[in-house]
Amino acid sequence: MTVLDKIEERGIEKGKLEGKLEDARLMKEEGIDISVILRVTGLSESQLKENKII
């Protein structure tokens, strides 16, 4: 794997995480229970706290 491949892979992973965080924010705004948000997004409670979603 080249350096460029690694950079691209990191960018893709970062984009996926940002998408999941945005989904979590929207679900929280809609009043969906945190346990459901955690299960659906696959994020951890600490990730939601770090990103000020909960």
N, C-alpha and C positions, 0 to 999 in steps of 0.2 A: 504494500500500500504506500503510495507516495504521500508527500506532505500535502499536496493539493487535495488528494482524496480524503485525507484526515480532516482538513479544514472544511471541505464540503460536507463530510459526515457530521461534524460538529454543528455546522450551520443548520443542517436538516433536523438534528435532534433539538437544537434550540428553538427552531420554528414549531416543532411538535409540542414542546413544553409550553411555549407561548400560547398556542392554540388551546391546549388543555386548560391553562390558567384563565383564558378568556371565557371558555365554556363554563368553568367553575364560577366565575364572576356573574355571568348571566343567570346560571341556575340559582345562585344565592339571591340575586335580585328578584327572581320569580318565587322565592320562598321555599325552594326545595331543601329538604332536610340534608344536613351536612353528611350524614352517613351515606346517603344516596349519591351525593356529589363525589365523595371519596371513592365509592365503588365504581361509578360510571367513568370517572376521569382517570382512575388509577393513581391519582396524586396522594401524597401523604398529608396528614393534618399539619405537620410542620411546614410543608410547602405552601399550604393555604395561609398559614399564619405569617410566614416570611413575606408573602406577597399581599398581605393585608386584606385577604378575602374573608377571613374569620378573625 
